[in-house]
Amino acid sequence: MLKIYNTLTREKEEFKPLEAGKVKMYVCGPTVYNYIHIGNSRSTVAFDTIRRYLEYRGYEVNYVSNFTDVDDKIIRTAKEMALTPVELADKFIAAFKEDTQALEVLEATVHPRVMDNIPEIIAFIAALIEKGYAYESDGDVYYRTEKFDDYGQLSDQSIKDLRMGASERMEEENLKKESPIDFALWKQAKPGEISWESPWGEGRPGWHIECSVMATKYLGETIDIHGGGHDLTFPHHENEIAQSEAKTGHTFVNYWMHNGFVTMGESEEKMSKSLGNFVLVHDILKKVDAQVLRFLLAAAHYRRPIKFSDRAVEEARNNLEKIRSAYNNAQYRLEAADSDLSSDQADLAVFEALEARFVKEMDDDFQADNAMTVIYQFVKELNMYSERDQVSQVVLEKALSLLEQLMMIFGIKLQADTILDDDIQALIDERTQARQDKNFSRSDEIRDYLKEQGIILDDTNQGTRWRRA
């Protein structure tokens, strides 16, 4: 039974989708004014892993994740780079896709953009005004926060406390509001800014309204899962609920999910662009294997923070290499495996039981770290089985297939190393002979040369194995 921790109720709840076998899932995407940093990619990878697991369990997932392609940061950055906001957004949407594809993130079912949904946003705001939940003020439109009875429930805050906090901030915008905690749905255009015609004059959408519009447009008035970073709980997701439920009269989201932060270095300081301590995925991928980075991000429970440091990257690299080595060792043994061994069923049961344990851990609110512990046990059993004098082709094929499937949930592709070029294979054979002849200087010379070519040699009881660095 799959259980999900619901931020709204602060409890793990049995997952019951609106429609049997199908999942409607919305995840807040990036504001595209720069390359994504490692903190942004945490959310993208975490919910991609959750999506992959849901699909592994047989669900058909309709996965929608937006691009915020117009806001203050985009307008300001576009001006600095001498680009239009559209050109800037196009540039960094392409960069986002390049970086996330390197991290094996599946393409969303739909990637809606704000600029493509302006008529729907205007109609949504007009409906809120008609229902009395919003009002126009000198070209801006604001949401009447205090009219929505359940405001603050998601982030566990009271209207009274929010009002007190907002009243302490002396903002010029508050002069246009009925209450300091009201938030903008539509912003009047400033001279030279990108804008659209509306019943309230030239302007552009506020940040929060876009996700309400696009989630309900592409998934319906009620959706199964809404995900995003923990920092979006308030005010963004709180405002989404208020907007959506005021307009439709229905529950907006059944399961709210929020991923933890990424902290930087051994100090474990939260990564933030405002603090200037962020690193871009675009830059990391120049130095770190994309699969190692994916492993680091995916193998932790989504609600817990992740420490990003050189040590953490090295640990991820070593753990992934152990899994890859076990996989390749088993592939090597498969070539000489027996096609008919009487122990097939007993040995198969070991790996099938581990798969069941993996499912049990992931069914408990996607406990990826515990599930990865099961993977390590799987790898240990696979290594021990591969070292036997006689191994079954049936068992190895099944075990390899299971390991491939389970690792693909984390976005890790396991593939048998390709056949070496004839010249390199000849060098490996020459080294084997040199070792037999006790010509260790030549043996070491060949090993060092192959290492320079990106080929690592492992001497085992079954002979010399190789792998790519």
Contacts in CASP RR format, 6 or more apart in sequence:
PFRMAT RR
TARGET T0000
AUTHOR 0000-0000-0000
METHOD contacts of the structure
MODEL  1
MLKIYNTLTREKEEFKPLEAGKVKMYVCGPTVYNYIHIGNSRSTVAFDTI
RRYLEYRGYEVNYVSNFTDVDDKIIRTAKEMALTPVELADKFIAAFKEDT
QALEVLEATVHPRVMDNIPEIIAFIAALIEKGYAYESDGDVYYRTEKFDD
YGQLSDQSIKDLRMGASERMEEENLKKESPIDFALWKQAKPGEISWESPW
GEGRPGWHIECSVMATKYLGETIDIHGGGHDLTFPHHENEIAQSEAKTGH
TFVNYWMHNGFVTMGESEEKMSKSLGNFVLVHDILKKVDAQVLRFLLAAA
HYRRPIKFSDRAVEEARNNLEKIRSAYNNAQYRLEAADSDLSSDQADLAV
FEALEARFVKEMDDDFQADNAMTVIYQFVKELNMYSERDQVSQVVLEKAL
SLLEQLMMIFGIKLQADTILDDDIQALIDERTQARQDKNFSRSDEIRDYL
KEQGIILDDTNQGTRWRRA
1 14 0 8 1.000
1 363 0 8 1.000
2 14 0 8 1.000
2 15 0 8 1.000
2 57 0 8 1.000
2 363 0 8 1.000
3 12 0 8 1.000
3 13 0 8 1.000
3 14 0 8 1.000
3 15 0 8 1.000
3 363 0 8 1.000
3 364 0 8 1.000
3 365 0 8 1.000
4 12 0 8 1.000
4 13 0 8 1.000
4 15 0 8 1.000
4 225 0 8 1.000
4 255 0 8 1.000
4 257 0 8 1.000
4 365 0 8 1.000
4 366 0 8 1.000
5 11 0 8 1.000
5 12 0 8 1.000
5 13 0 8 1.000
5 257 0 8 1.000
5 303 0 8 1.000
5 365 0 8 1.000
6 12 0 8 1.000
6 13 0 8 1.000
6 254 0 8 1.000
6 255 0 8 1.000
6 256 0 8 1.000
6 257 0 8 1.000
7 154 0 8 1.000
7 233 0 8 1.000
7 256 0 8 1.000
7 257 0 8 1.000
7 258 0 8 1.000
8 153 0 8 1.000
8 154 0 8 1.000
8 253 0 8 1.000
8 256 0 8 1.000
10 156 0 8 1.000
12 364 0 8 1.000
12 365 0 8 1.000
13 255 0 8 1.000
15 255 0 8 1.000
16 254 0 8 1.000
17 23 0 8 1.000
17 24 0 8 1.000
17 59 0 8 1.000
17 224 0 8 1.000
18 24 0 8 1.000
18 222 0 8 1.000
18 223 0 8 1.000
18 224 0 8 1.000
18 254 0 8 1.000
21 58 0 8 1.000
21 59 0 8 1.000
21 60 0 8 1.000
22 59 0 8 1.000
22 60 0 8 1.000
22 61 0 8 1.000
22 62 0 8 1.000
23 54 0 8 1.000
23 59 0 8 1.000
23 60 0 8 1.000
23 61 0 8 1.000
23 62 0 8 1.000
23 224 0 8 1.000
23 225 0 8 1.000
24 62 0 8 1.000
24 219 0 8 1.000
24 220 0 8 1.000
24 223 0 8 1.000
24 224 0 8 1.000
24 225 0 8 1.000
25 47 0 8 1.000
25 51 0 8 1.000
25 54 0 8 1.000
25 61 0 8 1.000
25 62 0 8 1.000
25 63 0 8 1.000
25 64 0 8 1.000
25 219 0 8 1.000
25 223 0 8 1.000
25 224 0 8 1.000
25 225 0 8 1.000
25 226 0 8 1.000
25 227 0 8 1.000
26 64 0 8 1.000
26 65 0 8 1.000
26 211 0 8 1.000
26 214 0 8 1.000
26 215 0 8 1.000
26 218 0 8 1.000
26 219 0 8 1.000
26 223 0 8 1.000
26 225 0 8 1.000
26 226 0 8 1.000
26 227 0 8 1.000
26 253 0 8 1.000
27 43 0 8 1.000
27 44 0 8 1.000
27 47 0 8 1.000
27 63 0 8 1.000
27 64 0 8 1.000
27 65 0 8 1.000
27 108 0 8 1.000
27 226 0 8 1.000
27 227 0 8 1.000
27 228 0 8 1.000
28 43 0 8 1.000
28 65 0 8 1.000
28 66 0 8 1.000
28 211 0 8 1.000
28 227 0 8 1.000
28 228 0 8 1.000
28 229 0 8 1.000
28 232 0 8 1.000
28 236 0 8 1.000
29 43 0 8 1.000
29 44 0 8 1.000
29 65 0 8 1.000
29 66 0 8 1.000
29 67 0 8 1.000
29 68 0 8 1.000
30 36 0 8 1.000
30 40 0 8 1.000
30 67 0 8 1.000
30 68 0 8 1.000
30 92 0 8 1.000
30 96 0 8 1.000
31 68 0 8 1.000
31 71 0 8 1.000
31 73 0 8 1.000
31 74 0 8 1.000
32 67 0 8 1.000
32 68 0 8 1.000
32 69 0 8 1.000
32 74 0 8 1.000
32 88 0 8 1.000
32 89 0 8 1.000
32 92 0 8 1.000
32 93 0 8 1.000
32 96 0 8 1.000
33 71 0 8 1.000
33 73 0 8 1.000
33 74 0 8 1.000
33 77 0 8 1.000
33 78 0 8 1.000
33 88 0 8 1.000
33 89 0 8 1.000
33 92 0 8 1.000
34 77 0 8 1.000
34 92 0 8 1.000
34 280 0 8 1.000
35 92 0 8 1.000
35 95 0 8 1.000
35 96 0 8 1.000
35 99 0 8 1.000
35 280 0 8 1.000
35 281 0 8 1.000
35 282 0 8 1.000
35 283 0 8 1.000
36 44 0 8 1.000
36 95 0 8 1.000
36 96 0 8 1.000
36 99 0 8 1.000
36 100 0 8 1.000
36 280 0 8 1.000
36 281 0 8 1.000
36 282 0 8 1.000
37 271 0 8 1.000
37 273 0 8 1.000
37 278 0 8 1.000
37 279 0 8 1.000
37 280 0 8 1.000
37 281 0 8 1.000
38 262 0 8 1.000
38 271 0 8 1.000
38 278 0 8 1.000
38 279 0 8 1.000
38 280 0 8 1.000
38 281 0 8 1.000
38 284 0 8 1.000
38 297 0 8 1.000
38 308 0 8 1.000
39 261 0 8 1.000
39 262 0 8 1.000
39 271 0 8 1.000
39 278 0 8 1.000
40 281 0 8 1.000
41 99 0 8 1.000
41 100 0 8 1.000
41 103 0 8 1.000
41 281 0 8 1.000
41 293 0 8 1.000
41 297 0 8 1.000
42 229 0 8 1.000
42 259 0 8 1.000
42 260 0 8 1.000
42 261 0 8 1.000
42 262 0 8 1.000
42 297 0 8 1.000
42 306 0 8 1.000
43 227 0 8 1.000
43 228 0 8 1.000
43 229 0 8 1.000
43 259 0 8 1.000
44 65 0 8 1.000
44 100 0 8 1.000
44 103 0 8 1.000
44 105 0 8 1.000
45 103 0 8 1.000
45 105 0 8 1.000
45 294 0 8 1.000
45 297 0 8 1.000
45 298 0 8 1.000
46 259 0 8 1.000
46 260 0 8 1.000
46 297 0 8 1.000
46 298 0 8 1.000
46 302 0 8 1.000
47 65 0 8 1.000
47 227 0 8 1.000
47 228 0 8 1.000
47 257 0 8 1.000
47 259 0 8 1.000
47 302 0 8 1.000
48 104 0 8 1.000
48 105 0 8 1.000
48 106 0 8 1.000
48 411 0 8 1.000
49 298 0 8 1.000
49 302 0 8 1.000
49 366 0 8 1.000
49 368 0 8 1.000
49 409 0 8 1.000
49 410 0 8 1.000
49 411 0 8 1.000
50 257 0 8 1.000
50 302 0 8 1.000
50 366 0 8 1.000
51 61 0 8 1.000
51 63 0 8 1.000
51 106 0 8 1.000
52 106 0 8 1.000
52 408 0 8 1.000
52 409 0 8 1.000
52 410 0 8 1.000
52 411 0 8 1.000
53 362 0 8 1.000
53 366 0 8 1.000
53 409 0 8 1.000
54 61 0 8 1.000
55 61 0 8 1.000
56 405 0 8 1.000
56 409 0 8 1.000
57 359 0 8 1.000
61 109 0 8 1.000
62 109 0 8 1.000
62 218 0 8 1.000
62 219 0 8 1.000
63 106 0 8 1.000
63 108 0 8 1.000
63 109 0 8 1.000
63 110 0 8 1.000
64 108 0 8 1.000
64 109 0 8 1.000
64 110 0 8 1.000
64 111 0 8 1.000
64 112 0 8 1.000
64 214 0 8 1.000
64 215 0 8 1.000
64 218 0 8 1.000
64 219 0 8 1.000
65 108 0 8 1.000
65 111 0 8 1.000
66 111 0 8 1.000
66 112 0 8 1.000
66 113 0 8 1.000
66 114 0 8 1.000
66 210 0 8 1.000
66 211 0 8 1.000
66 214 0 8 1.000
67 89 0 8 1.000
67 93 0 8 1.000
67 96 0 8 1.000
67 111 0 8 1.000
67 112 0 8 1.000
67 113 0 8 1.000
67 114 0 8 1.000
68 74 0 8 1.000
68 114 0 8 1.000
68 207 0 8 1.000
68 210 0 8 1.000
69 85 0 8 1.000
69 86 0 8 1.000
69 89 0 8 1.000
69 93 0 8 1.000
69 113 0 8 1.000
69 114 0 8 1.000
69 115 0 8 1.000
70 85 0 8 1.000
70 89 0 8 1.000
70 114 0 8 1.000
70 115 0 8 1.000
70 194 0 8 1.000
70 204 0 8 1.000
70 205 0 8 1.000
71 206 0 8 1.000
71 207 0 8 1.000
74 85 0 8 1.000
74 88 0 8 1.000
74 89 0 8 1.000
75 85 0 8 1.000
75 193 0 8 1.000
75 194 0 8 1.000
77 88 0 8 1.000
78 84 0 8 1.000
78 85 0 8 1.000
78 87 0 8 1.000
78 88 0 8 1.000
81 88 0 8 1.000
83 91 0 8 1.000
84 194 0 8 1.000
85 194 0 8 1.000
86 115 0 8 1.000
86 194 0 8 1.000
89 113 0 8 1.000
89 115 0 8 1.000
93 113 0 8 1.000
95 282 0 8 1.000
99 281 0 8 1.000
99 282 0 8 1.000
99 285 0 8 1.000
102 285 0 8 1.000
102 290 0 8 1.000
103 281 0 8 1.000
103 290 0 8 1.000
103 293 0 8 1.000
103 294 0 8 1.000
103 297 0 8 1.000
104 290 0 8 1.000
104 291 0 8 1.000
104 294 0 8 1.000
104 411 0 8 1.000
104 412 0 8 1.000
104 413 0 8 1.000
110 218 0 8 1.000
112 214 0 8 1.000
112 217 0 8 1.000
112 218 0 8 1.000
114 121 0 8 1.000
114 205 0 8 1.000
114 210 0 8 1.000
114 214 0 8 1.000
117 210 0 8 1.000
117 213 0 8 1.000
117 214 0 8 1.000
117 217 0 8 1.000
118 196 0 8 1.000
118 205 0 8 1.000
120 213 0 8 1.000
120 214 0 8 1.000
120 217 0 8 1.000
121 205 0 8 1.000
121 209 0 8 1.000
121 210 0 8 1.000
121 213 0 8 1.000
122 186 0 8 1.000
122 196 0 8 1.000
122 198 0 8 1.000
122 199 0 8 1.000
124 209 0 8 1.000
124 212 0 8 1.000
124 213 0 8 1.000
124 243 0 8 1.000
124 247 0 8 1.000
125 134 0 8 1.000
125 141 0 8 1.000
125 185 0 8 1.000
125 186 0 8 1.000
125 198 0 8 1.000
125 209 0 8 1.000
126 199 0 8 1.000
127 247 0 8 1.000
128 134 0 8 1.000
128 143 0 8 1.000
128 185 0 8 1.000
128 243 0 8 1.000
128 246 0 8 1.000
128 247 0 8 1.000
129 135 0 8 1.000
129 136 0 8 1.000
129 141 0 8 1.000
131 246 0 8 1.000
131 247 0 8 1.000
132 144 0 8 1.000
132 147 0 8 1.000
133 143 0 8 1.000
133 144 0 8 1.000
133 147 0 8 1.000
133 148 0 8 1.000
133 242 0 8 1.000
133 243 0 8 1.000
133 246 0 8 1.000
133 247 0 8 1.000
134 141 0 8 1.000
134 142 0 8 1.000
134 143 0 8 1.000
134 144 0 8 1.000
134 185 0 8 1.000
135 141 0 8 1.000
135 142 0 8 1.000
135 144 0 8 1.000
135 178 0 8 1.000
136 200 0 8 1.000
137 176 0 8 1.000
137 177 0 8 1.000
137 178 0 8 1.000
138 176 0 8 1.000
138 188 0 8 1.000
139 186 0 8 1.000
139 188 0 8 1.000
139 200 0 8 1.000
139 201 0 8 1.000
139 203 0 8 1.000
140 176 0 8 1.000
140 184 0 8 1.000
140 186 0 8 1.000
140 187 0 8 1.000
140 188 0 8 1.000
140 200 0 8 1.000
141 184 0 8 1.000
141 185 0 8 1.000
141 186 0 8 1.000
141 200 0 8 1.000
142 176 0 8 1.000
142 177 0 8 1.000
142 178 0 8 1.000
142 182 0 8 1.000
142 183 0 8 1.000
142 184 0 8 1.000
142 185 0 8 1.000
143 182 0 8 1.000
143 183 0 8 1.000
143 184 0 8 1.000
143 185 0 8 1.000
143 239 0 8 1.000
143 242 0 8 1.000
143 243 0 8 1.000
144 178 0 8 1.000
144 179 0 8 1.000
144 182 0 8 1.000
145 151 0 8 1.000
145 159 0 8 1.000
145 162 0 8 1.000
145 179 0 8 1.000
145 181 0 8 1.000
145 182 0 8 1.000
145 183 0 8 1.000
145 242 0 8 1.000
146 159 0 8 1.000
146 163 0 8 1.000
146 179 0 8 1.000
146 181 0 8 1.000
147 246 0 8 1.000
148 242 0 8 1.000
148 245 0 8 1.000
148 246 0 8 1.000
150 241 0 8 1.000
150 242 0 8 1.000
150 245 0 8 1.000
151 159 0 8 1.000
151 162 0 8 1.000
151 238 0 8 1.000
151 241 0 8 1.000
151 242 0 8 1.000
152 158 0 8 1.000
152 159 0 8 1.000
152 162 0 8 1.000
152 234 0 8 1.000
152 238 0 8 1.000
153 241 0 8 1.000
154 233 0 8 1.000
154 234 0 8 1.000
154 237 0 8 1.000
154 238 0 8 1.000
154 241 0 8 1.000
154 256 0 8 1.000
155 233 0 8 1.000
155 234 0 8 1.000
155 235 0 8 1.000
155 237 0 8 1.000
155 238 0 8 1.000
157 234 0 8 1.000
157 238 0 8 1.000
159 181 0 8 1.000
162 181 0 8 1.000
163 179 0 8 1.000
163 180 0 8 1.000
163 181 0 8 1.000
166 174 0 8 1.000
166 179 0 8 1.000
166 180 0 8 1.000
166 181 0 8 1.000
167 180 0 8 1.000
169 180 0 8 1.000
171 180 0 8 1.000
173 184 0 8 1.000
174 180 0 8 1.000
183 208 0 8 1.000
183 235 0 8 1.000
183 239 0 8 1.000
184 206 0 8 1.000
185 205 0 8 1.000
185 206 0 8 1.000
185 208 0 8 1.000
185 209 0 8 1.000
185 243 0 8 1.000
186 198 0 8 1.000
186 200 0 8 1.000
186 203 0 8 1.000
186 204 0 8 1.000
186 205 0 8 1.000
186 206 0 8 1.000
186 209 0 8 1.000
187 203 0 8 1.000
187 204 0 8 1.000
187 205 0 8 1.000
187 206 0 8 1.000
188 200 0 8 1.000
188 201 0 8 1.000
188 202 0 8 1.000
188 203 0 8 1.000
189 195 0 8 1.000
189 201 0 8 1.000
189 202 0 8 1.000
189 203 0 8 1.000
189 204 0 8 1.000
193 203 0 8 1.000
193 204 0 8 1.000
194 204 0 8 1.000
195 202 0 8 1.000
195 203 0 8 1.000
195 204 0 8 1.000
196 202 0 8 1.000
196 203 0 8 1.000
196 204 0 8 1.000
207 236 0 8 1.000
208 235 0 8 1.000
208 236 0 8 1.000
208 239 0 8 1.000
208 240 0 8 1.000
208 243 0 8 1.000
209 243 0 8 1.000
211 236 0 8 1.000
211 240 0 8 1.000
212 240 0 8 1.000
212 243 0 8 1.000
212 244 0 8 1.000
212 247 0 8 1.000
212 252 0 8 1.000
215 223 0 8 1.000
215 226 0 8 1.000
215 240 0 8 1.000
215 244 0 8 1.000
215 252 0 8 1.000
216 223 0 8 1.000
216 244 0 8 1.000
216 247 0 8 1.000
216 248 0 8 1.000
216 252 0 8 1.000
221 244 0 8 1.000
221 248 0 8 1.000
221 249 0 8 1.000
221 250 0 8 1.000
221 252 0 8 1.000
222 248 0 8 1.000
222 250 0 8 1.000
222 251 0 8 1.000
222 252 0 8 1.000
222 253 0 8 1.000
222 254 0 8 1.000
223 252 0 8 1.000
223 253 0 8 1.000
223 254 0 8 1.000
224 253 0 8 1.000
224 254 0 8 1.000
224 255 0 8 1.000
225 253 0 8 1.000
225 254 0 8 1.000
225 255 0 8 1.000
225 257 0 8 1.000
226 237 0 8 1.000
226 240 0 8 1.000
226 252 0 8 1.000
226 253 0 8 1.000
226 255 0 8 1.000
226 256 0 8 1.000
226 257 0 8 1.000
227 256 0 8 1.000
227 257 0 8 1.000
227 258 0 8 1.000
227 259 0 8 1.000
228 237 0 8 1.000
228 257 0 8 1.000
228 258 0 8 1.000
228 259 0 8 1.000
229 258 0 8 1.000
229 259 0 8 1.000
229 260 0 8 1.000
230 258 0 8 1.000
230 259 0 8 1.000
230 260 0 8 1.000
230 261 0 8 1.000
231 261 0 8 1.000
232 258 0 8 1.000
233 258 0 8 1.000
237 256 0 8 1.000
240 252 0 8 1.000
241 252 0 8 1.000
241 253 0 8 1.000
244 252 0 8 1.000
245 251 0 8 1.000
245 252 0 8 1.000
257 302 0 8 1.000
258 303 0 8 1.000
259 302 0 8 1.000
259 303 0 8 1.000
260 302 0 8 1.000
260 303 0 8 1.000
260 304 0 8 1.000
260 305 0 8 1.000
260 306 0 8 1.000
261 270 0 8 1.000
261 271 0 8 1.000
261 305 0 8 1.000
261 306 0 8 1.000
262 270 0 8 1.000
262 271 0 8 1.000
262 305 0 8 1.000
262 306 0 8 1.000
262 307 0 8 1.000
262 308 0 8 1.000
263 269 0 8 1.000
263 270 0 8 1.000
263 271 0 8 1.000
263 305 0 8 1.000
263 306 0 8 1.000
263 307 0 8 1.000
263 308 0 8 1.000
264 270 0 8 1.000
264 271 0 8 1.000
264 277 0 8 1.000
264 278 0 8 1.000
264 279 0 8 1.000
264 308 0 8 1.000
264 309 0 8 1.000
265 307 0 8 1.000
265 308 0 8 1.000
265 309 0 8 1.000
266 307 0 8 1.000
266 309 0 8 1.000
266 311 0 8 1.000
268 305 0 8 1.000
268 307 0 8 1.000
269 275 0 8 1.000
269 277 0 8 1.000
270 305 0 8 1.000
271 277 0 8 1.000
271 278 0 8 1.000
271 279 0 8 1.000
271 308 0 8 1.000
272 278 0 8 1.000
279 308 0 8 1.000
281 293 0 8 1.000
284 293 0 8 1.000
285 293 0 8 1.000
288 313 0 8 1.000
289 317 0 8 1.000
291 320 0 8 1.000
291 412 0 8 1.000
291 413 0 8 1.000
292 313 0 8 1.000
292 316 0 8 1.000
292 317 0 8 1.000
292 320 0 8 1.000
293 313 0 8 1.000
293 316 0 8 1.000
294 410 0 8 1.000
294 411 0 8 1.000
294 412 0 8 1.000
295 316 0 8 1.000
295 319 0 8 1.000
295 320 0 8 1.000
295 410 0 8 1.000
295 412 0 8 1.000
296 306 0 8 1.000
296 308 0 8 1.000
296 312 0 8 1.000
296 313 0 8 1.000
296 316 0 8 1.000
297 306 0 8 1.000
298 368 0 8 1.000
298 410 0 8 1.000
298 411 0 8 1.000
298 412 0 8 1.000
299 316 0 8 1.000
299 319 0 8 1.000
299 368 0 8 1.000
299 369 0 8 1.000
299 372 0 8 1.000
299 410 0 8 1.000
300 306 0 8 1.000
300 368 0 8 1.000
300 369 0 8 1.000
301 365 0 8 1.000
301 366 0 8 1.000
301 367 0 8 1.000
301 368 0 8 1.000
301 369 0 8 1.000
301 370 0 8 1.000
302 366 0 8 1.000
302 368 0 8 1.000
303 365 0 8 1.000
304 369 0 8 1.000
306 312 0 8 1.000
319 376 0 8 1.000
320 412 0 8 1.000
322 376 0 8 1.000
322 379 0 8 1.000
323 375 0 8 1.000
323 376 0 8 1.000
323 379 0 8 1.000
323 403 0 8 1.000
323 407 0 8 1.000
323 412 0 8 1.000
323 414 0 8 1.000
324 414 0 8 1.000
324 467 0 8 1.000
325 458 0 8 1.000
325 467 0 8 1.000
326 379 0 8 1.000
326 382 0 8 1.000
326 383 0 8 1.000
326 386 0 8 1.000
326 403 0 8 1.000
327 382 0 8 1.000
327 400 0 8 1.000
327 403 0 8 1.000
327 404 0 8 1.000
327 414 0 8 1.000
327 416 0 8 1.000
328 416 0 8 1.000
328 417 0 8 1.000
328 465 0 8 1.000
328 467 0 8 1.000
329 382 0 8 1.000
329 383 0 8 1.000
329 386 0 8 1.000
329 460 0 8 1.000
329 465 0 8 1.000
330 382 0 8 1.000
330 385 0 8 1.000
330 386 0 8 1.000
330 396 0 8 1.000
330 399 0 8 1.000
330 400 0 8 1.000
331 400 0 8 1.000
331 416 0 8 1.000
331 417 0 8 1.000
332 386 0 8 1.000
332 462 0 8 1.000
332 465 0 8 1.000
333 386 0 8 1.000
333 391 0 8 1.000
333 396 0 8 1.000
333 462 0 8 1.000
334 391 0 8 1.000
334 393 0 8 1.000
334 396 0 8 1.000
334 397 0 8 1.000
334 400 0 8 1.000
337 391 0 8 1.000
337 392 0 8 1.000
337 393 0 8 1.000
337 396 0 8 1.000
338 390 0 8 1.000
338 391 0 8 1.000
338 392 0 8 1.000
338 393 0 8 1.000
339 392 0 8 1.000
339 393 0 8 1.000
339 394 0 8 1.000
340 392 0 8 1.000
341 390 0 8 1.000
341 391 0 8 1.000
341 392 0 8 1.000
341 394 0 8 1.000
341 395 0 8 1.000
343 392 0 8 1.000
343 395 0 8 1.000
344 392 0 8 1.000
344 394 0 8 1.000
344 395 0 8 1.000
347 385 0 8 1.000
347 392 0 8 1.000
347 395 0 8 1.000
348 394 0 8 1.000
348 395 0 8 1.000
348 398 0 8 1.000
348 399 0 8 1.000
350 381 0 8 1.000
350 385 0 8 1.000
351 378 0 8 1.000
351 381 0 8 1.000
351 382 0 8 1.000
351 395 0 8 1.000
351 398 0 8 1.000
351 399 0 8 1.000
351 402 0 8 1.000
352 398 0 8 1.000
352 402 0 8 1.000
354 374 0 8 1.000
354 377 0 8 1.000
354 378 0 8 1.000
354 381 0 8 1.000
354 402 0 8 1.000
355 378 0 8 1.000
355 402 0 8 1.000
355 406 0 8 1.000
357 374 0 8 1.000
358 371 0 8 1.000
358 374 0 8 1.000
358 375 0 8 1.000
358 378 0 8 1.000
358 406 0 8 1.000
361 367 0 8 1.000
361 370 0 8 1.000
361 371 0 8 1.000
361 373 0 8 1.000
361 374 0 8 1.000
362 368 0 8 1.000
362 371 0 8 1.000
362 409 0 8 1.000
364 370 0 8 1.000
368 410 0 8 1.000
371 406 0 8 1.000
372 410 0 8 1.000
375 403 0 8 1.000
375 406 0 8 1.000
375 407 0 8 1.000
378 399 0 8 1.000
378 402 0 8 1.000
378 403 0 8 1.000
378 406 0 8 1.000
379 403 0 8 1.000
382 399 0 8 1.000
382 403 0 8 1.000
385 391 0 8 1.000
385 395 0 8 1.000
385 396 0 8 1.000
385 399 0 8 1.000
386 396 0 8 1.000
387 461 0 8 1.000
387 462 0 8 1.000
403 414 0 8 1.000
404 414 0 8 1.000
407 413 0 8 1.000
407 414 0 8 1.000
417 466 0 8 1.000
417 467 0 8 1.000
417 468 0 8 1.000
419 425 0 8 1.000
420 428 0 8 1.000
420 455 0 8 1.000
420 466 0 8 1.000
424 450 0 8 1.000
424 453 0 8 1.000
424 455 0 8 1.000
427 446 0 8 1.000
427 449 0 8 1.000
427 450 0 8 1.000
428 446 0 8 1.000
428 450 0 8 1.000
428 457 0 8 1.000
428 464 0 8 1.000
428 466 0 8 1.000
430 442 0 8 1.000
430 446 0 8 1.000
431 442 0 8 1.000
431 443 0 8 1.000
431 446 0 8 1.000
431 447 0 8 1.000
431 457 0 8 1.000
431 464 0 8 1.000
432 463 0 8 1.000
432 464 0 8 1.000
434 440 0 8 1.000
434 442 0 8 1.000
434 443 0 8 1.000
434 446 0 8 1.000
435 443 0 8 1.000
447 457 0 8 1.000
450 456 0 8 1.000
450 457 0 8 1.000
450 466 0 8 1.000
451 457 0 8 1.000
451 469 0 8 1.000
454 468 0 8 1.000
454 469 0 8 1.000
455 466 0 8 1.000
455 467 0 8 1.000
455 468 0 8 1.000
455 469 0 8 1.000
456 466 0 8 1.000
456 467 0 8 1.000
456 468 0 8 1.000
456 469 0 8 1.000
457 464 0 8 1.000
457 465 0 8 1.000
457 466 0 8 1.000
458 464 0 8 1.000
458 465 0 8 1.000
458 466 0 8 1.000
458 467 0 8 1.000
459 465 0 8 1.000
END
